[in-house]
């Protein structure tokens, strides 16, 4: 019975990690959209960029525990380059 309990706990932990990753990844995408919009408006997007990377750091910390992927930090140049392509 103890083994079953440990397997269930491990599975629940993994599911929680996947859910948390999905929430953080969605938040990251929202901040990316905000940064891109500000860049298109030639406005300062340093605060959204900082938020993107703060969420990215949370994702990467979660990824170190296994099962979810890491994400790359975003640079000012990446945002500007993407804006120019659109």
Jmol script that loads the backbone (N, CA, C; Angstrom):
load data "model"
ATOM      1  N   UNK A   1       0.818  -1.197   0.000  1.00  0.00           N
ATOM      2  CA  UNK A   1       0.000   0.000   0.000  1.00  0.00           C
ATOM      3  C   UNK A   1       0.854   1.249   0.000  1.00  0.00           C
ATOM      4  N   UNK A   2       1.993   1.198   0.652  1.00  0.00           N
ATOM      5  CA  UNK A   2       2.899   2.331   0.727  1.00  0.00           C
ATOM      6  C   UNK A   2       3.446   2.700  -0.653  1.00  0.00           C
ATOM      7  N   UNK A   3       3.752   1.693  -1.448  1.00  0.00           N
ATOM      8  CA  UNK A   3       4.261   1.935  -2.802  1.00  0.00           C
ATOM      9  C   UNK A   3       3.190   2.641  -3.639  1.00  0.00           C
ATOM     10  N   UNK A   4       1.964   2.168  -3.521  1.00  0.00           N
ATOM     11  CA  UNK A   4       0.856   2.792  -4.251  1.00  0.00           C
ATOM     12  C   UNK A   4       0.720   4.260  -3.859  1.00  0.00           C
ATOM     13  N   UNK A   5       0.832   4.542  -2.583  1.00  0.00           N
ATOM     14  CA  UNK A   5       0.729   5.921  -2.086  1.00  0.00           C
ATOM     15  C   UNK A   5       1.853   6.787  -2.658  1.00  0.00           C
ATOM     16  N   UNK A   6       3.070   6.245  -2.682  1.00  0.00           N
ATOM     17  CA  UNK A   6       4.220   6.989  -3.215  1.00  0.00           C
ATOM     18  C   UNK A   6       4.060   7.254  -4.713  1.00  0.00           C
ATOM     19  N   UNK A   7       3.569   6.274  -5.452  1.00  0.00           N
ATOM     20  CA  UNK A   7       3.351   6.437  -6.892  1.00  0.00           C
ATOM     21  C   UNK A   7       2.273   7.490  -7.139  1.00  0.00           C
ATOM     22  N   UNK A   8       1.215   7.454  -6.365  1.00  0.00           N
ATOM     23  CA  UNK A   8       0.147   8.451  -6.499  1.00  0.00           C
ATOM     24  C   UNK A   8       0.658   9.849  -6.186  1.00  0.00           C
ATOM     25  N   UNK A   9       1.452   9.980  -5.138  1.00  0.00           N
ATOM     26  CA  UNK A   9       2.011  11.274  -4.767  1.00  0.00           C
ATOM     27  C   UNK A   9       2.909  11.797  -5.884  1.00  0.00           C
ATOM     28  N   UNK A  10       3.748  10.942  -6.420  1.00  0.00           N
ATOM     29  CA  UNK A  10       4.652  11.336  -7.507  1.00  0.00           C
ATOM     30  C   UNK A  10       3.850  11.785  -8.730  1.00  0.00           C
ATOM     31  N   UNK A  11       2.828  11.038  -9.060  1.00  0.00           N
ATOM     32  CA  UNK A  11       1.982  11.376 -10.206  1.00  0.00           C
ATOM     33  C   UNK A  11       1.264  12.704  -9.982  1.00  0.00           C
ATOM     34  N   UNK A  12       0.734  12.906  -8.791  1.00  0.00           N
ATOM     35  CA  UNK A  12       0.061  14.165  -8.466  1.00  0.00           C
ATOM     36  C   UNK A  12       1.028  15.345  -8.535  1.00  0.00           C
ATOM     37  N   UNK A  13       2.255  15.141  -8.051  1.00  0.00           N
ATOM     38  CA  UNK A  13       3.270  16.198  -8.129  1.00  0.00           C
ATOM     39  C   UNK A  13       3.569  16.562  -9.580  1.00  0.00           C
ATOM     40  N   UNK A  14       3.673  15.559 -10.428  1.00  0.00           N
ATOM     41  CA  UNK A  14       3.946  15.806 -11.843  1.00  0.00           C
ATOM     42  C   UNK A  14       2.792  16.562 -12.497  1.00  0.00           C
ATOM     43  N   UNK A  15       1.572  16.161 -12.214  1.00  0.00           N
ATOM     44  CA  UNK A  15       0.403  16.846 -12.775  1.00  0.00           C
ATOM     45  C   UNK A  15       0.351  18.304 -12.307  1.00  0.00           C
ATOM     46  N   UNK A  16       0.666  18.534 -11.044  1.00  0.00           N
ATOM     47  CA  UNK A  16       0.676  19.898 -10.512  1.00  0.00           C
ATOM     48  C   UNK A  16       1.749  20.732 -11.209  1.00  0.00           C
ATOM     49  N   UNK A  17       2.893  20.126 -11.459  1.00  0.00           N
ATOM     50  CA  UNK A  17       3.976  20.825 -12.144  1.00  0.00           C
ATOM     51  C   UNK A  17       3.571  21.194 -13.567  1.00  0.00           C
ATOM     52  N   UNK A  18       2.904  20.280 -14.256  1.00  0.00           N
ATOM     53  CA  UNK A  18       2.446  20.535 -15.628  1.00  0.00           C
ATOM     54  C   UNK A  18       1.403  21.655 -15.632  1.00  0.00           C
ATOM     55  N   UNK A  19       0.482  21.636 -14.687  1.00  0.00           N
ATOM     56  CA  UNK A  19      -0.523  22.700 -14.594  1.00  0.00           C
ATOM     57  C   UNK A  19       0.128  24.049 -14.320  1.00  0.00           C
ATOM     58  N   UNK A  20       1.064  24.069 -13.388  1.00  0.00           N
ATOM     59  CA  UNK A  20       1.748  25.312 -13.054  1.00  0.00           C
ATOM     60  C   UNK A  20       2.535  25.825 -14.262  1.00  0.00           C
ATOM     61  N   UNK A  21       3.181  24.920 -14.990  1.00  0.00           N
ATOM     62  CA  UNK A  21       3.909  25.308 -16.200  1.00  0.00           C
ATOM     63  C   UNK A  21       2.965  25.956 -17.205  1.00  0.00           C
ATOM     64  N   UNK A  22       1.805  25.343 -17.431  1.00  0.00           N
ATOM     65  CA  UNK A  22       0.844  25.878 -18.403  1.00  0.00           C
ATOM     66  C   UNK A  22       0.400  27.284 -18.009  1.00  0.00           C
ATOM     67  N   UNK A  23       0.151  27.495 -16.738  1.00  0.00           N
ATOM     68  CA  UNK A  23      -0.258  28.822 -16.255  1.00  0.00           C
ATOM     69  C   UNK A  23       0.856  29.845 -16.447  1.00  0.00           C
ATOM     70  N   UNK A  24       2.067  29.466 -16.086  1.00  0.00           N
ATOM     71  CA  UNK A  24       3.201  30.376 -16.233  1.00  0.00           C
ATOM     72  C   UNK A  24       3.497  30.667 -17.703  1.00  0.00           C
ATOM     73  N   UNK A  25       3.409  29.634 -18.536  1.00  0.00           N
ATOM     74  CA  UNK A  25       3.686  29.821 -19.959  1.00  0.00           C
ATOM     75  C   UNK A  25       2.654  30.756 -20.592  1.00  0.00           C
ATOM     76  N   UNK A  26       1.409  30.645 -20.172  1.00  0.00           N
ATOM     77  CA  UNK A  26       0.366  31.547 -20.670  1.00  0.00           C
ATOM     78  C   UNK A  26       0.651  32.987 -20.233  1.00  0.00           C
ATOM     79  N   UNK A  27       1.046  33.144 -18.975  1.00  0.00           N
ATOM     80  CA  UNK A  27       1.391  34.463 -18.450  1.00  0.00           C
ATOM     81  C   UNK A  27       2.563  35.054 -19.239  1.00  0.00           C
ATOM     82  N   UNK A  28       3.543  34.215 -19.541  1.00  0.00           N
ATOM     83  CA  UNK A  28       4.718  34.650 -20.305  1.00  0.00           C
ATOM     84  C   UNK A  28       4.299  35.148 -21.686  1.00  0.00           C
ATOM     85  N   UNK A  29       3.433  34.393 -22.341  1.00  0.00           N
ATOM     86  CA  UNK A  29       2.953  34.786 -23.673  1.00  0.00           C
ATOM     87  C   UNK A  29       2.195  36.112 -23.612  1.00  0.00           C
ATOM     88  N   UNK A  30       1.423  36.321 -22.563  1.00  0.00           N
ATOM     89  CA  UNK A  30       0.700  37.588 -22.417  1.00  0.00           C
ATOM     90  C   UNK A  30       1.680  38.754 -22.288  1.00  0.00           C
ATOM     91  N   UNK A  31       2.731  38.579 -21.499  1.00  0.00           N
ATOM     92  CA  UNK A  31       3.727  39.636 -21.356  1.00  0.00           C
ATOM     93  C   UNK A  31       4.475  39.871 -22.669  1.00  0.00           C
ATOM     94  N   UNK A  32       4.720  38.807 -23.416  1.00  0.00           N
ATOM     95  CA  UNK A  32       5.366  38.961 -24.722  1.00  0.00           C
ATOM     96  C   UNK A  32       4.474  39.791 -25.644  1.00  0.00           C
ATOM     97  N   UNK A  33       3.184  39.500 -25.654  1.00  0.00           N
ATOM     98  CA  UNK A  33       2.247  40.279 -26.474  1.00  0.00           C
ATOM     99  C   UNK A  33       2.256  41.757 -26.087  1.00  0.00           C
ATOM    100  N   UNK A  34       2.296  42.027 -24.787  1.00  0.00           N
ATOM    101  CA  UNK A  34       2.321  43.416 -24.311  1.00  0.00           C
ATOM    102  C   UNK A  34       3.617  44.098 -24.763  1.00  0.00           C
ATOM    103  N   UNK A  35       4.740  43.401 -24.612  1.00  0.00           N
ATOM    104  CA  UNK A  35       6.025  43.975 -25.023  1.00  0.00           C
ATOM    105  C   UNK A  35       6.039  44.247 -26.522  1.00  0.00           C
ATOM    106  N   UNK A  36       5.513  43.330 -27.313  1.00  0.00           N
ATOM    107  CA  UNK A  36       5.470  43.519 -28.762  1.00  0.00           C
ATOM    108  C   UNK A  36       4.590  44.709 -29.133  1.00  0.00           C
ATOM    109  N   UNK A  37       3.463  44.846 -28.467  1.00  0.00           N
ATOM    110  CA  UNK A  37       2.568  45.967 -28.741  1.00  0.00           C
ATOM    111  C   UNK A  37       3.245  47.295 -28.418  1.00  0.00           C
ATOM    112  N   UNK A  38       3.915  47.343 -27.276  1.00  0.00           N
ATOM    113  CA  UNK A  38       4.615  48.573 -26.891  1.00  0.00           C
ATOM    114  C   UNK A  38       5.746  48.888 -27.872  1.00  0.00           C
ATOM    115  N   UNK A  39       6.428  47.859 -28.322  1.00  0.00           N
ATOM    116  CA  UNK A  39       7.508  48.059 -29.284  1.00  0.00           C
ATOM    117  C   UNK A  39       6.948  48.627 -30.588  1.00  0.00           C
ATOM    118  N   UNK A  40       5.821  48.097 -31.036  1.00  0.00           N
ATOM    119  CA  UNK A  40       5.182  48.588 -32.269  1.00  0.00           C
ATOM    120  C   UNK A  40       4.780  50.053 -32.128  1.00  0.00           C
ATOM    121  N   UNK A  41       4.441  50.456 -30.918  1.00  0.00           N
ATOM    122  CA  UNK A  41       4.036  51.844 -30.645  1.00  0.00           C
ATOM    123  C   UNK A  41       5.244  52.736 -30.341  1.00  0.00           C
ATOM    124  N   UNK A  42       6.447  52.163 -30.479  1.00  0.00           N
ATOM    125  CA  UNK A  42       7.688  52.868 -30.140  1.00  0.00           C
ATOM    126  C   UNK A  42       7.695  53.356 -28.692  1.00  0.00           C
ATOM    127  N   UNK A  43       7.066  52.613 -27.833  1.00  0.00           N
ATOM    128  CA  UNK A  43       7.016  52.932 -26.407  1.00  0.00           C
ATOM    129  C   UNK A  43       8.041  52.066 -25.662  1.00  0.00           C
ATOM    130  N   UNK A  44       8.353  52.468 -24.449  1.00  0.00           N
ATOM    131  CA  UNK A  44       9.288  51.717 -23.613  1.00  0.00           C
ATOM    132  C   UNK A  44       8.656  50.386 -23.210  1.00  0.00           C
ATOM    133  N   UNK A  45       9.346  49.302 -23.489  1.00  0.00           N
ATOM    134  CA  UNK A  45       8.811  47.980 -23.122  1.00  0.00           C
ATOM    135  C   UNK A  45       9.734  47.261 -22.146  1.00  0.00           C
ATOM    136  N   UNK A  46      10.516  48.018 -21.390  1.00  0.00           N
ATOM    137  CA  UNK A  46      11.448  47.402 -20.447  1.00  0.00           C
ATOM    138  C   UNK A  46      10.727  46.702 -19.282  1.00  0.00           C
ATOM    139  N   UNK A  47       9.611  47.265 -18.819  1.00  0.00           N
ATOM    140  CA  UNK A  47       8.877  46.617 -17.716  1.00  0.00           C
ATOM    141  C   UNK A  47       8.252  45.294 -18.163  1.00  0.00           C
ATOM    142  N   UNK A  48       7.548  45.261 -19.315  1.00  0.00           N
ATOM    143  CA  UNK A  48       7.044  43.958 -19.766  1.00  0.00           C
ATOM    144  C   UNK A  48       8.170  42.952 -20.023  1.00  0.00           C
ATOM    145  N   UNK A  49       9.305  43.433 -20.521  1.00  0.00           N
ATOM    146  CA  UNK A  49      10.446  42.548 -20.763  1.00  0.00           C
ATOM    147  C   UNK A  49      10.940  41.946 -19.452  1.00  0.00           C
ATOM    148  N   UNK A  50      11.003  42.764 -18.408  1.00  0.00           N
ATOM    149  CA  UNK A  50      11.416  42.265 -17.093  1.00  0.00           C
ATOM    150  C   UNK A  50      10.414  41.227 -16.579  1.00  0.00           C
ATOM    151  N   UNK A  51       9.126  41.463 -16.814  1.00  0.00           N
ATOM    152  CA  UNK A  51       8.088  40.511 -16.391  1.00  0.00           C
ATOM    153  C   UNK A  51       8.222  39.194 -17.153  1.00  0.00           C
ATOM    154  N   UNK A  52       8.501  39.287 -18.466  1.00  0.00           N
ATOM    155  CA  UNK A  52       8.693  38.074 -19.285  1.00  0.00           C
ATOM    156  C   UNK A  52       9.788  37.223 -18.659  1.00  0.00           C
ATOM    157  N   UNK A  53      10.914  37.856 -18.366  1.00  0.00           N
ATOM    158  CA  UNK A  53      12.059  37.098 -17.867  1.00  0.00           C
ATOM    159  C   UNK A  53      11.881  36.632 -16.431  1.00  0.00           C
ATOM    160  N   UNK A  54      11.103  37.353 -15.639  1.00  0.00           N
ATOM    161  CA  UNK A  54      10.792  36.884 -14.282  1.00  0.00           C
ATOM    162  C   UNK A  54       9.959  35.606 -14.352  1.00  0.00           C
ATOM    163  N   UNK A  55       8.976  35.598 -15.237  1.00  0.00           N
ATOM    164  CA  UNK A  55       8.143  34.401 -15.411  1.00  0.00           C
ATOM    165  C   UNK A  55       8.987  33.274 -16.017  1.00  0.00           C
ATOM    166  N   UNK A  56       9.859  33.617 -16.958  1.00  0.00           N
ATOM    167  CA  UNK A  56      10.747  32.619 -17.562  1.00  0.00           C
ATOM    168  C   UNK A  56      11.617  31.972 -16.494  1.00  0.00           C
ATOM    169  N   UNK A  57      12.128  32.768 -15.566  1.00  0.00           N
ATOM    170  CA  UNK A  57      12.939  32.219 -14.471  1.00  0.00           C
ATOM    171  C   UNK A  57      12.126  31.246 -13.618  1.00  0.00           C
ATOM    172  N   UNK A  58      10.864  31.581 -13.378  1.00  0.00           N
ATOM    173  CA  UNK A  58       9.994  30.673 -12.619  1.00  0.00           C
ATOM    174  C   UNK A  58       9.782  29.371 -13.383  1.00  0.00           C
ATOM    175  N   UNK A  59       9.580  29.473 -14.682  1.00  0.00           N
ATOM    176  CA  UNK A  59       9.397  28.284 -15.521  1.00  0.00           C
ATOM    177  C   UNK A  59      10.654  27.417 -15.465  1.00  0.00           C
ATOM    178  N   UNK A  60      11.809  28.040 -15.591  1.00  0.00           N
ATOM    179  CA  UNK A  60      13.057  27.282 -15.606  1.00  0.00           C
ATOM    180  C   UNK A  60      13.354  26.640 -14.256  1.00  0.00           C
ATOM    181  N   UNK A  61      12.959  27.294 -13.179  1.00  0.00           N
ATOM    182  CA  UNK A  61      13.103  26.690 -11.854  1.00  0.00           C
ATOM    183  C   UNK A  61      12.214  25.446 -11.755  1.00  0.00           C
ATOM    184  N   UNK A  62      11.019  25.558 -12.271  1.00  0.00           N
ATOM    185  CA  UNK A  62      10.091  24.423 -12.290  1.00  0.00           C
ATOM    186  C   UNK A  62      10.645  23.300 -13.174  1.00  0.00           C
ATOM    187  N   UNK A  63      11.244  23.670 -14.304  1.00  0.00           N
ATOM    188  CA  UNK A  63      11.793  22.681 -15.240  1.00  0.00           C
ATOM    189  C   UNK A  63      12.946  21.898 -14.619  1.00  0.00           C
ATOM    190  N   UNK A  64      13.678  22.512 -13.715  1.00  0.00           N
ATOM    191  CA  UNK A  64      14.791  21.820 -13.052  1.00  0.00           C
ATOM    192  C   UNK A  64      14.300  20.620 -12.236  1.00  0.00           C
ATOM    193  N   UNK A  65      13.036  20.652 -11.869  1.00  0.00           N
ATOM    194  CA  UNK A  65      12.449  19.549 -11.095  1.00  0.00           C
ATOM    195  C   UNK A  65      11.986  18.420 -12.003  1.00  0.00           C
ATOM    196  N   UNK A  66      12.025  18.648 -13.315  1.00  0.00           N
ATOM    197  CA  UNK A  66      11.684  17.606 -14.283  1.00  0.00           C
ATOM    198  C   UNK A  66      10.305  17.753 -14.875  1.00  0.00           C
ATOM    199  N   UNK A  67      10.084  17.091 -15.965  1.00  0.00           N
ATOM    200  CA  UNK A  67       8.851  16.885 -16.722  1.00  0.00           C
ATOM    201  C   UNK A  67       8.405  18.071 -17.588  1.00  0.00           C
ATOM    202  N   UNK A  68       8.754  19.291 -17.273  1.00  0.00           N
ATOM    203  CA  UNK A  68       8.333  20.430 -18.103  1.00  0.00           C
ATOM    204  C   UNK A  68       9.564  21.052 -18.762  1.00  0.00           C
ATOM    205  N   UNK A  69       9.375  21.664 -19.943  1.00  0.00           N
ATOM    206  CA  UNK A  69      10.523  22.228 -20.673  1.00  0.00           C
ATOM    207  C   UNK A  69      10.964  23.580 -20.130  1.00  0.00           C
ATOM    208  N   UNK A  70      12.193  23.916 -20.427  1.00  0.00           N
ATOM    209  CA  UNK A  70      12.706  25.235 -20.094  1.00  0.00           C
ATOM    210  C   UNK A  70      12.320  26.215 -21.188  1.00  0.00           C
ATOM    211  N   UNK A  71      12.429  27.491 -20.897  1.00  0.00           N
ATOM    212  CA  UNK A  71      12.200  28.561 -21.866  1.00  0.00           C
ATOM    213  C   UNK A  71      13.412  29.480 -21.834  1.00  0.00           C
ATOM    214  N   UNK A  72      13.671  30.127 -22.967  1.00  0.00           N
ATOM    215  CA  UNK A  72      14.788  31.057 -23.059  1.00  0.00           C
ATOM    216  C   UNK A  72      14.373  32.426 -22.552  1.00  0.00           C
ATOM    217  N   UNK A  73      15.310  33.121 -21.921  1.00  0.00           N
ATOM    218  CA  UNK A  73      15.059  34.511 -21.569  1.00  0.00           C
ATOM    219  C   UNK A  73      14.984  35.322 -22.852  1.00  0.00           C
ATOM    220  N   UNK A  74      14.224  36.396 -22.815  1.00  0.00           N
ATOM    221  CA  UNK A  74      13.988  37.234 -23.985  1.00  0.00           C
ATOM    222  C   UNK A  74      14.804  38.513 -23.842  1.00  0.00           C
ATOM    223  N   UNK A  75      15.425  38.938 -24.938  1.00  0.00           N
ATOM    224  CA  UNK A  75      16.202  40.170 -24.922  1.00  0.00           C
ATOM    225  C   UNK A  75      15.435  41.279 -25.632  1.00  0.00           C
ATOM    226  N   UNK A  76      15.873  42.497 -25.393  1.00  0.00           N
ATOM    227  CA  UNK A  76      15.296  43.659 -26.067  1.00  0.00           C
ATOM    228  C   UNK A  76      15.431  43.485 -27.578  1.00  0.00           C
ATOM    229  N   UNK A  77      16.570  42.989 -28.002  1.00  0.00           N
ATOM    230  CA  UNK A  77      16.832  42.796 -29.427  1.00  0.00           C
ATOM    231  C   UNK A  77      15.886  41.766 -30.045  1.00  0.00           C
ATOM    232  N   UNK A  78      15.554  40.743 -29.294  1.00  0.00           N
ATOM    233  CA  UNK A  78      14.625  39.723 -29.794  1.00  0.00           C
ATOM    234  C   UNK A  78      13.256  40.339 -30.063  1.00  0.00           C
ATOM    235  N   UNK A  79      12.791  41.170 -29.142  1.00  0.00           N
ATOM    236  CA  UNK A  79      11.493  41.824 -29.309  1.00  0.00           C
ATOM    237  C   UNK A  79      11.533  42.751 -30.519  1.00  0.00           C
ATOM    238  N   UNK A  80      12.590  43.559 -30.621  1.00  0.00           N
ATOM    239  CA  UNK A  80      12.700  44.508 -31.738  1.00  0.00           C
ATOM    240  C   UNK A  80      12.780  43.781 -33.079  1.00  0.00           C
ATOM    241  N   UNK A  81      13.547  42.704 -33.115  1.00  0.00           N
ATOM    242  CA  UNK A  81      13.686  41.929 -34.355  1.00  0.00           C
ATOM    243  C   UNK A  81      12.338  41.324 -34.781  1.00  0.00           C
ATOM    244  N   UNK A  82      11.599  40.793 -33.815  1.00  0.00           N
ATOM    245  CA  UNK A  82      10.297  40.208 -34.127  1.00  0.00           C
ATOM    246  C   UNK A  82       9.326  41.284 -34.624  1.00  0.00           C
ATOM    247  N   UNK A  83       9.373  42.447 -34.023  1.00  0.00           N
ATOM    248  CA  UNK A  83       8.499  43.558 -34.443  1.00  0.00           C
ATOM    249  C   UNK A  83       8.788  43.955 -35.895  1.00  0.00           C
ATOM    250  N   UNK A  84      10.035  43.989 -36.265  1.00  0.00           N
ATOM    251  CA  UNK A  84      10.437  44.371 -37.613  1.00  0.00           C
ATOM    252  C   UNK A  84       9.961  43.359 -38.654  1.00  0.00           C
ATOM    253  N   UNK A  85       9.842  42.115 -38.264  1.00  0.00           N
ATOM    254  CA  UNK A  85       9.419  41.057 -39.196  1.00  0.00           C
ATOM    255  C   UNK A  85       7.919  41.095 -39.468  1.00  0.00           C
ATOM    256  N   UNK A  86       7.170  41.725 -38.586  1.00  0.00           N
ATOM    257  CA  UNK A  86       5.706  41.736 -38.755  1.00  0.00           C
ATOM    258  C   UNK A  86       5.264  42.858 -39.638  1.00  0.00           C
TER     259      UNK A  86
END
end "model"
wireframe off; spacefill off
backbone 0.3
color backbone group
